[in-house]
Amino acid sequence: YWAAYQFNNDDTRDRIITSNVVKFNITDFAYVQGRFSMDWYTRRGTNLTPFGTGYARQGNLSEVERRIKEINIEGLIGLNHRIGDITLDGFVGGNRMRRESESLSIGGNTFNIPFFNQVSNLANQNLGYGFVQSGINSVLGSATVGYGDYLYLTATARNDWFSTLNPETNSILYPSIGGTLVFTELLNLPSNHAISFGKFRASWAQVGGATTPYNLNLTYQLRGEDHLGRPNANIRQSSIPNPLLKPLTSTEIELGFDMRFFNNRLGLDFTWYDQTTTDDILNASIAESSGFSGTTINIGEINNTGVEILLTGTPIRKSNFSWDVGFNFAFNDSEVVQLAEGLNQIRVDGNFGEPRTRAAFIEHIVGQPFGTITGFVQERNEAGVPVFNSANGQPVRTSSTEILGQGVARYTGGITNDFTIGPVHLDMLVDFKAGGQIYSGTNAALYGSGKHRNTVDEWTADGVEANGRTSVVVTGVDQEGNPYTHSLDPETEIPGFYGAYAQLSDRFIRNGGFVKLRQLSAGYSLPQSIIGKTPLQALRFSIVARNLLILWDDVENIDAESSYNNSNAQGLDYFGLPTTRTFGFNLKATF
């Protein structure tokens, strides 16, 4: 009750997205085009820990407002021309992107008057200001040559200059080339043929990328306080800067086809891809004795191979009723091929690559999938028998980590059903993930504090038999290799046993798969008899609900979709809240 009704973690966002295009036709096939687009939003957040909270008895409060703006200015010169059976479509141009993020914060701790939750009521107040700016300058071009409305060849090239990298290494050129064959046009199939549409496609492409701002040099901040009349300042970041960073490059080969049958009542879209990323930019942990928690580096090579399938169908199509269904499925197999010189294994994202149990980690290991879960296990002798401490019956933990699972799901997908009944529209989305694991720090902490049901009810683990907290018997060998069986004393030994057991990471690796009812929506479109005399072409009102129900998962006490952070360290949980269920409405007007 206290957490639900006294704490406050509120977030409000106002957003404007706009895009403006001006196009001037030089001739009937050549044009000049300019585009200006902006994405601007303000985000206001309030975080309140109320007076009387156990770990912060006098409470604290923070108010933060962030303004984020991205502006793109683009200019193009293009042509679109047809000469007999040959079509030409292409352009050259440039783009200028600038992104700014500005934040103002005020807060503090120790409320003078209980439950008067205002910053002015705080005994200790502080304020902060942050500013981040980045930009990309680009030149780009594209050319497509078509023949006979069935054969197309497209080539592109783009060069980016990133403000977040060293000027000596911040430029990268990445091209692409692709071809498409619409074989239904080539074969000139009749309109009543079972195959309504069919095309094959193949492409080879590269793309470049950079890092976030201010990873090249040390940055400093004033602390807003003084010592002997002189201002205090400190190093701002916790990561060692790396001025040698260079752009990442991702190279992909893609093959696929798109087939539709029976007057577009059935469709199949299939894609196979092989993607190799070199010089990928990642955060890596380092020894905290350095004074920093991590650094940013280019790592050698990561490979991803997979397939994507989209199956669509219309089982029912009538004048006043239709039912459309779609199923998408994706499989991805990743491998860390090479890291930086001299490295075969790195821990990602500094302190974010491990939950607060500090017993499991996300690492990139040569020969293993991207985002491998590692952790500590119980020591065993050569015969695989578990080792226990003869002094207190606690499991003996290994001093080094082992591979325990894969944090990134290999399989993802979903199924949609859309129903149209006259002016009423209904749709439902069910999605799933499979083929990945999650380390549950929540369940580890519950074990360690004796609050997991297995610490009360009868359970059996490798080398451990328990009948509640009144009887826990361990069987294995001691540190000397001698046979060891011991019944733990409920008062003096069982609490310590569960504390040690909670540090065995492998005991808390769970299946990270799930099936969820992700979205339901119901909409109504006003008939033309009502809006026919207005400037509107269409008007629809919809009610939308998201994250409604977990249909299946295989992990206790937590949501299998839980995540400890939003970085590359996937596959970790530590008291993550379930995904928020939301309800809203949408009004769409077409003029």
Buried (B, 14 or more C-beta within 10 A) or exposed (E): EEEEEBEEEEEEEEEEEEEEEEEEEEEEBEBBBBBEBBBBBBBEBBBBBBBBBEEEEBBBBBBBBBEBBBBBBBBBBBBBEEEEEEBBBBBBBBBEBBBBBBBEBBBBBBBEEEEEBEBEBBEEBBEEEEEEBBBBBBBBBBBBBBEEEBBBEBBBBBBBBBBBBBEEBBBBEBBBEBBBBBBBBBEEBEEEBEEBBBBBBBBEBBBBBBBEBBBBEEEEBEEEEEEEEEEEEEEEBEBBBBEEBBBBBBBBBBBBBBBBBBBEBBBBBBBBBEBBBBBBBBBBBBEEEEEBBBBBBBBBBBBBBBBBBBBBBBEEEEEEEBBBBBBBBBBBEBBBBBBBEEBEBBBBBBBBBBBEBEBBBBBBBBEBBBBBBBBBBBBBEEEEBBBBBBEBBBBBBBEEBEBBBBBBBBBBBBBBBBBBEEBEBBBBBBBBBBBBBBBBBBBBBBBBEBEBEBBEEEBEBBBBBBEBBEEBBBBBBBEEEEEBEBEBEEEEBBBBBBBBBBBBBBBBBBBBBBBBBBBBBBBBBBEEEEBEEEEBEEBBBBEBBBBBEBEEBEBEBBBBBBBBBEBBBBBBBBBBEEBEEEEEEEEEBEE
